[in-house]
Amino acid sequence: MSVIHDPLSEEATSRIIRAAVAASSPLEIRGGGTRTLSAGGAGHDILSSASLSGIVAYNPAEMTMTAKSGTPLDDVEAALSECRQMLSFEPLDVRALLGTGGIPTIGGVFATNASGPRRFVAGAARDSLLGVRFVNGSGEIVKAGGRVMKNVTGLDLAKLMAGSFGTLAFMTEVTFRLLPVPETALTVVVSDLNDAQAAAAMATAMSMSVEVSGAAHLPESVRGRFLGGRLADGAATVLRLEGLSASVSVRAEKLTAAMASFGPVGTLDPADTAQLWREIRDVHAFADGTARPVWRISVAPTAGHQLVAALRLETGVDAFYDWQGGLVWLRMEADPEAELVRRYIKALGGGHATLLRAAADVMAATQVTQPQGEAIEALNARIKEKFDPAGIFAGNVATGARY
């Protein structure tokens, strides 16, 4: 039976890791457990960040915060809301999609590089990470980066931790930058476009000086699963504008005029805008309580709809698009068809496909992350060896630590 280690400090974490190395006993890193699909993973002992919780420093004037890695994301966002600040990258919550429980943590957010709709204009979680403290696979306590943006010492090392999924080290503390909450937000909705027309409309919108902060396309097959079915009939191409009220009003008028040449145009108020983009962020359309395979695919914005069209000729799929069409959320009706999906991605210029959901036996039999070339694999192996020479951290990017 797996043992759960729940250290109260970096020093205790170091002792646990050193003991695991001495016993050749792998450790599986766990944050809030939101991506835990089966308790105990492969039977390895668990190293949990649950007790490493609390906001260490918050400087609203500098728009930076430092928090221990196990701090619940809700606690971070509650503190930020008091000063009308936010995480710019809109971290997604995978619990409904995966059918899991747990509590999202700020360490888990950065360990998985969890980034939502604003990522294509504001950057990913990685781009907001300024500093990190961690314990490596030798039990050494390491600090990289700083608490203000002017201090860039070790910044690249901090960014290396983002998206590492518990493969390199156990993060104990993170420092990250913030942005002010926009005064208001609205969404321009262009109705009844097919996928190719929507790609053209989004490209036009992004080329304009209206500062679109969200660009997504919801085909008719999924449109009714957003906003409780309140979006207008037909596919919905949605474009978010944020900022000062007067500015948003002027920009919305300009964007609406430009989009009228593509199709019928409407708008959503701030409340519906917040709900819609939260549902897009959390892949609400496919949070259906099933284990039907769901892919998260990143390609060039012009290639997303071509990929889906090609796949529809060979297998049953459903899809919607974020990041101006560059992020495809793809649900398969039966098998993951990993070879087929990746063959078409390669044919369309390349990209990355990650299988986020499927039945446990299917996940075990599928390479869930994008295969890398020999040079990249060799580089990854050398980095892993430097941070975790004994290979004590059992999590890997293919399966992920249990964040």
Backbone hydrogen bonds in HBPLUS format (Angstrom, degrees):
<---DONOR---> <-ACCEPTOR-->    atom                        ^
c    i                          cat <-CA-CA->   ^        H-A-AA   ^      H-
h    n   atom  resd res      DA  || num        DHA   H-A  angle D-A-AA Bond
n    s   type  num  typ     dist DA aas  dist angle  dist       angle   num
A0046-ILE N   A0003-VAL O   2.74 MM  43  6.07 156.8  1.80 150.9 159.1     1
A0005-HIS N   A0046-ILE O   2.69 MM  41  5.85 178.4  1.69 159.6 159.6     2
A0048-SER N   A0005-HIS O   2.80 MM  43  5.98 175.3  1.81 176.1 176.0     3
A0013-THR N   A0009-SER O   3.04 MM   4  6.26 152.5  2.11 140.2 148.2     4
A0014-SER N   A0010-GLU O   2.83 MM   4  6.11 156.6  1.88 151.6 157.6     5
A0015-ARG N   A0011-GLU O   3.06 MM   4  6.38 155.2  2.13 145.6 151.6     6
A0016-ILE N   A0012-ALA O   3.06 MM   4  6.32 157.5  2.11 148.2 153.9     7
A0017-ILE N   A0013-THR O   2.98 MM   4  6.26 163.0  2.01 156.0 160.1     8
A0018-ARG N   A0014-SER O   2.92 MM   4  6.10 165.2  1.94 153.1 157.4     9
A0019-ALA N   A0015-ARG O   2.97 MM   4  6.10 156.3  2.02 145.8 152.3    10
A0020-ALA N   A0016-ILE O   2.96 MM   4  6.17 150.7  2.05 143.6 151.9    11
A0021-VAL N   A0017-ILE O   2.91 MM   4  6.19 154.8  1.97 151.4 157.9    12
A0022-ALA N   A0018-ARG O   3.00 MM   4  6.24 162.1  2.03 146.5 151.4    13
A0023-ALA N   A0019-ALA O   3.00 MM   4  6.20 143.7  2.14 141.5 151.1    14
A0024-SER N   A0020-ALA O   2.87 MM   4  5.79 104.5  2.45 134.9 152.5    15
A0025-SER N   A0020-ALA O   2.88 MM   5  4.92 165.8  1.90 144.9 148.1    16
A0024-SER N   A0021-VAL O   3.08 MM   3  4.91 155.6  2.15  99.7 107.2    17
A0027-LEU N   A0392-ILE O   2.69 MM 365  5.94 164.4  1.71 168.6 171.9    18
A0394-ALA N   A0027-LEU O   2.66 MM 367  5.46 159.7  1.70 141.4 148.1    19
A0028-GLU N   A0045-ASP O   2.77 MM  17  6.10 163.1  1.80 161.0 167.0    20
A0047-LEU N   A0028-GLU O   2.89 MM  19  5.89 161.6  1.92 139.5 141.8    21
A0402-ARG N   A0029-ILE O   3.09 MM 373  6.40 131.5  2.33 161.8 163.9    22
A0030-ARG N   A0047-LEU O   2.91 MM  17  5.97 159.3  1.96 147.0 144.6    23
A0049-SER N   A0030-ARG O   3.11 MM  19  6.58 141.6  2.27 160.4 171.8    24
A0103-ILE N   A0032-GLY O   3.01 MM  71  4.64 148.2  2.11 121.4 125.6    25
A0036-THR N   A0033-GLY O   3.32 MM   3  5.11 165.8  2.34 103.5 104.7    26
A0041-GLY N   A0038-SER O   3.25 MM   3  5.77 166.1  2.27 134.6 133.9    27
A0043-GLY N   A0040-GLY O   2.80 MM   3  5.24 153.1  1.87 134.2 143.0    28
A0052-LEU N   A0049-SER O   2.95 MM   3  5.31 152.2  2.03 114.4 123.4    29
A0070-GLY N   A0052-LEU O   2.71 MM  18  4.96 136.6  1.89 159.7 158.5    30
A0068-LYS N   A0054-GLY O   2.94 MM  14  5.57 172.2  1.94 165.7 166.0    31
A0056-VAL N   A0066-THR O   2.80 MM  10  5.34 135.6  1.99 130.5 143.5    32
A0057-ALA N   A0066-THR O   3.11 MM   9  4.99 163.6  2.14 135.4 136.2    33
A0066-THR N   A0057-ALA O   2.70 MM   9  4.99 162.4  1.73 156.2 156.9    34
A0059-ASN N   A0064-THR O   3.02 MM   5  5.55 166.4  2.04 160.3 164.7    35
A0062-GLU N   A0059-ASN O   3.09 MM   3  5.43 123.1  2.43 107.3 120.5    36
A0063-MET N   A0059-ASN O   2.85 MM   4  5.87 120.3  2.21 143.0 160.3    37
A0064-THR N   A0059-ASN O   3.35 MM   5  5.55 159.8  2.39 134.3 139.2    38
A0178-LEU N   A0063-MET O   2.84 MM 115  5.01 142.2  1.98 146.2 142.0    39
A0065-MET N   A0176-PHE O   3.01 MM 111  5.62 152.5  2.09 155.7 164.4    40
A0176-PHE N   A0065-MET O   2.91 MM 111  5.62 157.4  1.96 159.4 165.9    41
A0067-ALA N   A0174-VAL O   2.93 MM 107  5.64 158.2  1.97 161.4 166.8    42
A0174-VAL N   A0067-ALA O   2.92 MM 107  5.64 166.4  1.93 163.7 165.8    43
A0071-THR N   A0068-LYS O   3.08 MM   3  5.68 164.9  2.10 125.5 127.2    44
A0069-SER N   A0172-THR O   2.95 MM 103  4.95 163.3  1.97 112.2 114.5    45
A0107-GLY N   A0069-SER O   2.84 MM  38  4.01 142.0  1.98 141.2 133.8    46
A0106-ILE N   A0071-THR O   2.93 MM  35  5.84 156.9  1.98 163.6 168.8    47
A0075-ASP N   A0072-PRO O   3.00 MM   3  5.36 127.2  2.28 105.5 118.3    48
A0076-VAL N   A0072-PRO O   3.28 MM   4  6.72 155.5  2.34 149.4 155.9    49
A0073-LEU N   A0104-PRO O   2.78 MM  31  5.56 170.1  1.79 136.6 138.0    50
A0077-GLU N   A0073-LEU O   2.92 MM   4  6.17 169.8  1.93 159.5 161.6    51
A0078-ALA N   A0074-ASP O   2.89 MM   4  5.97 145.7  2.01 141.5 151.0    52
A0079-ALA N   A0075-ASP O   3.12 MM   4  6.31 159.3  2.16 146.0 150.3    53
A0080-LEU N   A0076-VAL O   3.02 MM   4  6.29 157.8  2.07 149.7 156.4    54
A0081-SER N   A0077-GLU O   2.93 MM   4  6.01 151.6  2.01 141.7 148.9    55
A0083-CYS N   A0080-LEU O   3.01 MM   3  5.50 144.0  2.14 111.2 121.0    56
A0085-GLN N   A0080-LEU O   2.97 MM   5  4.96 162.9  2.00 130.1 134.5    57
A0084-ARG N   A0081-SER O   3.11 MM   3  4.59 164.4  2.14  97.7 101.2    58
A0181-VAL N   A0084-ARG O   2.86 MM  97  5.26 166.5  1.88 129.0 127.7    59
A0086-MET N   A0179-LEU O   2.77 MM  93  5.45 145.6  1.89 158.0 169.2    60
A0179-LEU N   A0086-MET O   3.05 MM  93  5.45 157.0  2.10 150.4 156.9    61
A0116-GLY N   A0089-PHE O   2.70 MM  27  5.83 176.3  1.70 168.8 169.6    62
A0098-LEU N   A0094-VAL O   2.89 MM   4  6.00 167.4  1.91 166.6 169.9    63
A0099-GLY N   A0095-ARG O   2.72 MM   4  5.50 126.9  2.00 141.4 155.0    64
A0100-THR N   A0095-ARG O   3.06 MM   5  4.86 145.1  2.18 131.7 138.7    65
A0109-VAL N   A0105-THR O   2.99 MM   4  6.29 148.7  2.09 146.6 155.2    66
A0110-PHE N   A0106-ILE O   3.31 MM   4  6.62 159.2  2.36 144.5 147.4    67
A0111-ALA N   A0107-GLY O   2.82 MM   4  6.00 156.5  1.88 149.9 157.9    68
A0112-THR N   A0108-GLY O   3.03 MM   4  6.02 146.7  2.14 143.7 149.5    69
A0114-ALA N   A0109-VAL O   2.96 MM   5  5.24 154.9  2.02 152.9 157.3    70
A0113-ASN N   A0110-PHE O   3.16 MM   3  4.66 147.0  2.27  90.3 100.3    71
A0163-GLY N   A0110-PHE O   2.93 MM  53  6.41 144.6  2.06 145.1 156.4    72
A0165-PHE N   A0111-ALA O   2.92 MM  54  5.03 162.7  1.95 145.7 143.0    73
A0119-ARG N   A0116-GLY O   3.05 MM   3  5.70 164.0  2.07 126.2 130.9    74
A0121-VAL N   A0118-ARG O   3.10 MM   3  5.77 162.4  2.13 121.0 126.4    75
A0122-ALA N   A0118-ARG O   2.82 MM   4  5.74 160.8  1.86 164.8 169.9    76
A0123-GLY N   A0119-ARG O   2.89 MM   4  4.52 140.2  2.05 123.9 126.2    77
A0127-ASP N   A0124-ALA O   2.99 MM   3  5.35 131.7  2.23 105.5 117.5    78
A0128-SER N   A0125-ALA O   2.97 MM   3  5.39 152.7  2.04 113.3 121.9    79
A0129-LEU N   A0126-ARG O   3.27 MM   3  5.35 154.0  2.34 101.7 109.2    80
A0177-ARG N   A0128-SER O   2.88 MM  49  5.24 155.4  1.95 146.0 153.2    81
A0130-LEU N   A0175-THR O   2.77 MM  45  5.42 155.2  1.83 141.4 148.2    82
A0131-GLY N   A0175-THR O   3.16 MM  44  4.80 158.7  2.21 131.5 129.7    83
A0175-THR N   A0131-GLY O   2.85 MM  44  4.80 157.4  1.90 141.2 136.3    84
A0132-VAL N   A0144-ALA O   2.76 MM  12  5.41 157.1  1.81 159.2 164.8    85
A0144-ALA N   A0132-VAL O   2.87 MM  12  5.41 161.1  1.91 165.2 170.7    86
A0133-ARG N   A0173-GLU O   2.87 MM  40  4.98 156.0  1.93 142.6 143.6    87
A0172-THR N   A0133-ARG O   2.79 MM  39  5.53 170.3  1.80 140.8 144.3    88
A0173-GLU N   A0133-ARG O   3.31 MM  40  4.98 155.9  2.37 134.6 130.9    89
A0134-PHE N   A0142-VAL O   2.89 MM   8  5.36 158.1  1.94 150.9 157.7    90
A0142-VAL N   A0134-PHE O   2.77 MM   8  5.36 171.5  1.78 168.6 171.0    91
A0135-VAL N   A0170-PHE O   2.94 MM  35  5.22 155.2  2.00 134.3 141.0    92
A0170-PHE N   A0135-VAL O   2.94 MM  35  5.22 173.0  1.94 149.9 150.6    93
A0136-ASN N   A0140-GLU O   2.98 MM   4  5.51 153.3  2.06 152.5 154.3    94
A0139-GLY N   A0136-ASN O   2.99 MM   3  5.41 164.4  2.02 117.6 121.2    95
A0137-GLY N   A0387-PHE O   2.82 MM 250  5.90 152.0  1.90 151.6 156.6    96
A0145-GLY N   A0153-THR O   2.65 MM   8  4.93 120.5  2.00 134.0 150.8    97
A0151-ASN N   A0148-VAL O   3.08 MM   3  5.66 153.0  2.15 114.9 122.4    98
A0155-LEU N   A0152-VAL O   3.00 MM   3  5.10 155.2  2.06 136.4 130.2    99
A0157-LEU N   A0154-GLY O   3.12 MM   3  5.32 121.7  2.47 101.9 116.2   100
A0158-ALA N   A0154-GLY O   3.12 MM   4  6.48 152.7  2.20 152.3 160.2   101
A0159-LYS N   A0155-LEU O   3.05 MM   4  6.41 156.6  2.11 150.6 156.9   102
A0160-LEU N   A0156-ASP O   3.00 MM   4  6.25 136.5  2.20 139.0 150.7   103
A0160-LEU N   A0157-LEU O   3.17 MM   3  5.02 126.2  2.47  90.4 104.4   104
A0161-MET N   A0158-ALA O   3.07 MM   3  5.43 136.9  2.26 104.2 115.3   105
A0162-ALA N   A0159-LYS O   3.12 MM   3  5.21 131.9  2.36  97.2 109.6   106
A0164-SER N   A0161-MET O   3.14 MM   3  5.30 154.3  2.21 129.3 124.6   107
A0167-THR N   A0164-SER O   2.96 MM   3  5.66 153.0  2.03 124.4 132.0   108
A0184-THR N   A0243-GLY O   3.00 MM  59  5.68 141.8  2.15 147.9 159.1   109
A0243-GLY N   A0184-THR O   3.10 MM  59  5.68 150.4  2.19 158.4 157.6   110
A0186-LEU N   A0241-LEU O   3.03 MM  55  5.56 155.1  2.09 153.3 161.1   111
A0241-LEU N   A0186-LEU O   2.91 MM  55  5.56 165.2  1.93 169.8 172.1   112
A0187-THR N   A0268-LEU O   3.35 MM  81  5.03 159.7  2.39 128.7 134.1   113
A0268-LEU N   A0187-THR O   2.79 MM  81  5.03 142.7  1.93 141.4 152.7   114
A0188-VAL N   A0239-LEU O   2.82 MM  51  5.13 159.4  1.87 157.0 153.9   115
A0239-LEU N   A0188-VAL O   2.91 MM  51  5.13 155.3  1.97 149.2 157.0   116
A0189-VAL N   A0266-GLY O   2.79 MM  77  5.08 171.0  1.79 137.9 141.1   117
A0266-GLY N   A0189-VAL O   2.85 MM  77  5.08 153.4  1.92 144.8 153.6   118
A0190-VAL N   A0237-THR O   2.83 MM  47  5.02 169.7  1.84 151.0 154.1   119
A0237-THR N   A0190-VAL O   2.85 MM  47  5.02 168.2  1.86 151.3 155.1   120
A0191-SER N   A0264-PRO O   2.87 MM  73  5.40 163.2  1.90 155.7 161.2   121
A0192-ASP N   A0235-ALA O   2.68 MM  43  4.57 141.5  1.82 143.3 144.8   122
A0198-ALA N   A0194-ASN O   2.86 MM   4  6.05 156.7  1.91 157.1 164.5   123
A0199-ALA N   A0195-ASP O   3.01 MM   4  6.28 151.5  2.09 144.1 151.2   124
A0200-ALA N   A0196-ALA O   3.17 MM   4  6.48 154.5  2.23 145.3 151.4   125
A0201-ALA N   A0197-GLN O   2.90 MM   4  6.19 155.6  1.96 149.4 156.6   126
A0202-MET N   A0198-ALA O   2.86 MM   4  6.07 163.2  1.89 155.8 159.4   127
A0203-ALA N   A0199-ALA O   3.01 MM   4  6.14 154.4  2.08 141.7 149.0   128
A0204-THR N   A0200-ALA O   3.00 MM   4  6.22 154.6  2.07 145.1 151.7   129
A0205-ALA N   A0201-ALA O   2.96 MM   4  6.24 161.8  1.99 149.2 154.2   130
A0206-MET N   A0202-MET O   2.91 MM   4  6.12 158.5  1.96 150.3 155.7   131
A0207-SER N   A0203-ALA O   3.11 MM   4  6.24 130.4  2.37 137.1 149.2   132
A0207-SER N   A0204-THR O   3.13 MM   3  5.18 135.3  2.34  97.1 109.7   133
A0208-MET N   A0205-ALA O   3.22 MM   3  5.41 156.4  2.27 104.2 111.4   134
A0213-SER N   A0240-ARG O   2.90 MM  27  5.46 157.0  1.95 142.4 148.6   135
A0240-ARG N   A0214-GLY O   2.80 MM  26  4.74 160.4  1.84 136.0 142.5   136
A0324-GLN N   A0215-ALA O   2.89 MM 109  4.82 164.2  1.91 141.7 141.7   137
A0216-ALA N   A0238-VAL O   2.98 MM  22  5.34 164.0  2.00 154.0 159.4   138
A0238-VAL N   A0216-ALA O   2.81 MM  22  5.34 152.1  1.88 151.1 159.9   139
A0217-HIS N   A0321-TYR O   2.89 MM 104  5.07 152.7  1.97 129.9 137.9   140
A0321-TYR N   A0217-HIS O   2.99 MM 104  5.07 176.2  1.99 155.9 157.0   141
A0218-LEU N   A0236-ALA O   2.75 MM  18  5.09 171.8  1.75 153.3 156.3   142
A0236-ALA N   A0218-LEU O   2.90 MM  18  5.09 164.1  1.93 143.4 145.3   143
A0222-VAL N   A0219-PRO O   2.96 MM   3  5.71 155.5  2.02 123.0 129.3   144
A0223-ARG N   A0219-PRO O   2.89 MM   4  5.85 142.7  2.03 153.5 163.5   145
A0225-ARG N   A0222-VAL O   2.87 MM   3  5.55 163.2  1.90 126.9 132.6   146
A0226-PHE N   A0223-ARG O   3.23 MM   3  5.81 166.3  2.25 120.1 122.0   147
A0229-GLY N   A0226-PHE O   2.92 MM   3  5.72 153.2  1.99 124.0 130.5   148
A0230-ARG N   A0227-LEU O   3.06 MM   3  5.49 156.7  2.11 113.5 120.5   149
A0248-VAL N   A0244-LEU O   2.87 MM   4  6.07 167.2  1.89 166.6 170.8   150
A0249-SER N   A0245-SER O   3.00 MM   4  6.15 158.8  2.05 150.1 155.7   151
A0250-VAL N   A0246-ALA O   3.23 MM   4  6.48 160.5  2.27 145.8 149.7   152
A0251-ARG N   A0247-SER O   2.93 MM   4  6.15 167.7  1.95 157.0 160.8   153
A0252-ALA N   A0248-VAL O   2.79 MM   4  5.85 154.8  1.85 149.3 156.3   154
A0253-GLU N   A0249-SER O   3.14 MM   4  6.32 154.2  2.21 143.0 149.0   155
A0254-LYS N   A0250-VAL O   3.17 MM   4  6.46 158.7  2.22 147.1 152.3   156
A0255-LEU N   A0251-ARG O   2.88 MM   4  6.08 161.7  1.91 151.3 156.5   157
A0256-THR N   A0252-ALA O   2.82 MM   4  5.84 163.2  1.84 149.2 154.3   158
A0257-ALA N   A0253-GLU O   3.15 MM   4  6.26 158.1  2.20 142.4 147.6   159
A0258-ALA N   A0254-LYS O   3.20 MM   4  6.46 154.6  2.27 142.4 149.0   160
A0259-MET N   A0255-LEU O   2.91 MM   4  6.13 155.3  1.97 154.4 161.3   161
A0260-ALA N   A0256-THR O   3.07 MM   4  6.13 130.3  2.33 142.7 153.8   162
A0262-PHE N   A0259-MET O   2.88 MM   3  5.42 159.6  1.92 117.5 124.4   163
A0273-THR N   A0269-ASP O   2.83 MM   4  5.93 153.8  1.89 157.3 166.2   164
A0274-ALA N   A0270-PRO O   2.94 MM   4  6.11 160.8  1.97 147.3 150.9   165
A0275-GLN N   A0271-ALA O   3.14 MM   4  6.43 163.1  2.17 148.6 152.8   166
A0276-LEU N   A0272-ASP O   2.84 MM   4  5.94 167.8  1.86 152.1 155.9   167
A0277-TRP N   A0273-THR O   3.08 MM   4  6.22 174.7  2.09 156.5 157.4   168
A0278-ARG N   A0274-ALA O   3.11 MM   4  6.15 143.4  2.25 139.8 149.8   169
A0279-GLU N   A0275-GLN O   2.97 MM   4  6.21 154.7  2.03 150.9 157.6   170
A0280-ILE N   A0276-LEU O   2.89 MM   4  6.22 151.1  1.97 148.8 157.7   171
A0281-ARG N   A0277-TRP O   2.93 MM   4  5.92 160.7  1.96 136.0 141.9   172
A0282-ASP N   A0278-ARG O   3.03 MM   4  6.22 154.7  2.09 144.9 150.8   173
A0284-HIS N   A0279-GLU O   2.92 MM   5  4.94 176.9  1.92 154.5 154.3   174
A0283-VAL N   A0280-ILE O   3.25 MM   3  5.21 166.9  2.26 107.9 110.3   175
A0286-PHE N   A0283-VAL O   3.08 MM   3  5.86 150.5  2.17 121.2 127.9   176
A0287-ALA N   A0284-HIS O   3.15 MM   3  5.06 162.5  2.18 104.1 109.5   177
A0332-MET N   A0293-PRO O   2.86 MM  39  5.34 159.3  1.90 151.6 158.7   178
A0294-VAL N   A0357-ARG O   2.97 MM  63  5.08 147.0  2.09 131.9 137.1   179
A0356-LEU N   A0294-VAL O   2.93 MM  62  5.77 144.3  2.06 159.1 170.4   180
A0357-ARG N   A0294-VAL O   3.41 MM  63  5.08 158.2  2.46 136.3 137.9   181
A0295-TRP N   A0330-LEU O   2.72 MM  35  5.02 164.0  1.74 154.3 157.9   182
A0330-LEU N   A0295-TRP O   3.01 MM  35  5.02 168.5  2.02 146.0 149.7   183
A0296-ARG N   A0354-THR O   2.86 MM  58  5.22 159.7  1.90 149.7 156.5   184
A0354-THR N   A0296-ARG O   2.95 MM  58  5.22 159.7  1.99 139.8 146.4   185
A0297-ILE N   A0328-VAL O   2.95 MM  31  5.00 169.6  1.96 151.3 153.8   186
A0328-VAL N   A0297-ILE O   2.76 MM  31  5.00 168.0  1.78 153.5 157.3   187
A0298-SER N   A0352-HIS O   2.78 MM  54  5.16 160.7  1.81 153.7 160.2   188
A0352-HIS N   A0298-SER O   2.92 MM  54  5.16 154.1  1.98 142.0 150.6   189
A0299-VAL N   A0326-GLY O   2.89 MM  27  5.05 160.1  1.93 144.8 151.4   190
A0303-ALA N   A0300-ALA O   2.80 MM   3  5.23 154.8  1.87 118.9 127.6   191
A0307-LEU N   A0303-ALA O   2.94 MM   4  6.15 153.5  2.01 157.0 163.9   192
A0308-VAL N   A0304-GLY O   3.19 MM   4  6.53 163.7  2.22 152.1 155.3   193
A0309-ALA N   A0305-HIS O   3.00 MM   4  6.11 160.1  2.05 142.4 148.2   194
A0310-ALA N   A0306-GLN O   3.00 MM   4  6.15 157.4  2.05 145.6 151.3   195
A0311-LEU N   A0307-LEU O   3.00 MM   4  6.26 161.0  2.04 152.5 157.6   196
A0312-ARG N   A0308-VAL O   2.94 MM   4  6.11 152.1  2.02 149.8 157.2   197
A0313-LEU N   A0310-ALA O   3.24 MM   3  5.51 145.3  2.37 102.2 111.6   198
A0314-GLU N   A0311-LEU O   2.93 MM   3  5.37 156.0  1.99 112.7 120.5   199
A0315-THR N   A0311-LEU O   2.89 MM   4  5.97 147.3  2.00 163.2 173.9   200
A0333-GLU N   A0316-GLY O   3.00 MM  17  5.28 158.1  2.05 143.8 139.8   201
A0318-ASP N   A0331-ARG O   2.86 MM  13  5.16 141.3  2.01 145.1 156.4   202
A0331-ARG N   A0318-ASP O   2.78 MM  13  5.16 167.6  1.80 154.8 158.8   203
A0320-PHE N   A0329-TRP O   3.11 MM   9  5.51 145.1  2.24 143.4 153.9   204
A0329-TRP N   A0320-PHE O   2.97 MM   9  5.51 170.0  1.98 166.4 168.9   205
A0322-ASP N   A0327-LEU O   2.83 MM   5  5.00 162.0  1.87 148.7 154.6   206
A0325-GLY N   A0322-ASP O   2.86 MM   3  5.25 141.7  2.00 110.9 122.9   207
A0327-LEU N   A0322-ASP O   3.09 MM   5  5.00 164.5  2.12 137.2 132.4   208
A0326-GLY N   A0323-TRP O   3.04 MM   3  5.19 166.3  2.06 110.6 113.7   209
A0341-VAL N   A0337-GLU O   2.91 MM   4  6.14 170.4  1.92 165.6 168.2   210
A0342-ARG N   A0338-ALA O   3.01 MM   4  6.12 170.4  2.01 153.2 155.8   211
A0343-ARG N   A0339-GLU O   2.94 MM   4  5.98 143.5  2.07 140.8 151.1   212
A0344-TYR N   A0340-LEU O   3.15 MM   4  6.39 160.5  2.19 152.3 155.7   213
A0345-ILE N   A0341-VAL O   3.07 MM   4  6.32 154.0  2.14 145.3 153.2   214
A0346-LYS N   A0342-ARG O   3.02 MM   4  6.12 162.1  2.05 143.2 147.3   215
A0347-ALA N   A0343-ARG O   3.04 MM   4  6.27 154.6  2.11 141.8 149.1   216
A0348-LEU N   A0344-TYR O   3.03 MM   4  6.19 136.6  2.22 143.6 153.8   217
A0348-LEU N   A0345-ILE O   3.22 MM   3  5.23 133.0  2.45  95.7 108.0   218
A0350-GLY N   A0345-ILE O   2.85 MM   5  5.18 151.0  1.93 150.6 144.1   219
A0349-GLY N   A0346-LYS O   3.21 MM   3  5.42 159.6  2.25 113.6 113.4   220
A0355-LEU N   A0368-VAL O   2.71 MM  13  4.71 154.3  1.78 136.4 145.3   221
A0362-VAL N   A0359-ALA O   2.95 MM   3  5.20 121.8  2.30 104.3 119.8   222
A0363-MET N   A0359-ALA O   2.88 MM   4  6.19 160.5  1.92 162.0 168.4   223
A0364-ALA N   A0360-ALA O   3.03 MM   4  6.22 156.9  2.09 146.2 152.3   224
A0365-ALA N   A0361-ASP O   3.21 MM   4  6.31 134.8  2.42 131.8 142.3   225
A0365-ALA N   A0362-VAL O   3.15 MM   3  5.16 129.8  2.41  95.3 108.5   226
A0366-THR N   A0363-MET O   3.30 MM   3  5.24 161.4  2.33 102.6 108.1   227
A0377-GLU N   A0373-GLY O   2.96 MM   4  6.18 166.4  1.97 159.7 164.1   228
A0378-ALA N   A0374-GLU O   2.91 MM   4  6.06 155.3  1.97 147.6 154.0   229
A0379-LEU N   A0375-ALA O   3.00 MM   4  6.24 154.5  2.07 143.6 150.6   230
A0380-ASN N   A0376-ILE O   2.84 MM   4  6.10 164.4  1.86 155.8 159.9   231
A0381-ALA N   A0377-GLU O   2.96 MM   4  6.16 153.9  2.03 144.2 151.3   232
A0382-ARG N   A0378-ALA O   3.03 MM   4  6.31 151.6  2.11 145.2 152.3   233
A0383-ILE N   A0379-LEU O   2.99 MM   4  6.27 159.7  2.03 154.6 160.0   234
A0384-LYS N   A0380-ASN O   2.90 MM   4  6.08 164.3  1.92 151.0 155.7   235
A0385-GLU N   A0381-ALA O   2.95 MM   4  6.12 154.5  2.02 142.7 149.6   236
A0386-LYS N   A0382-ARG O   3.11 MM   4  6.36 147.6  2.22 142.8 150.4   237
A0387-PHE N   A0383-ILE O   3.11 MM   4  6.41 159.3  2.15 155.6 160.4   238
A0388-ASP N   A0384-LYS O   2.73 MM   4  5.57 158.5  1.77 154.1 161.2   239
A0391-GLY N   A0388-ASP O   2.90 MM   3  5.28 159.0  1.95 116.4 123.5   240
A0399-THR N   A0396-ASN O   3.14 MM   3  5.54 122.8  2.49 106.0 118.6   241
A0400-GLY N   A0396-ASN O   2.38 MM   4  5.04 151.6  1.45 162.3 173.3   242
A0403-TYR N   A0401-ALA O   2.86 MM   2  5.75 135.3  2.06 108.4  95.0   243
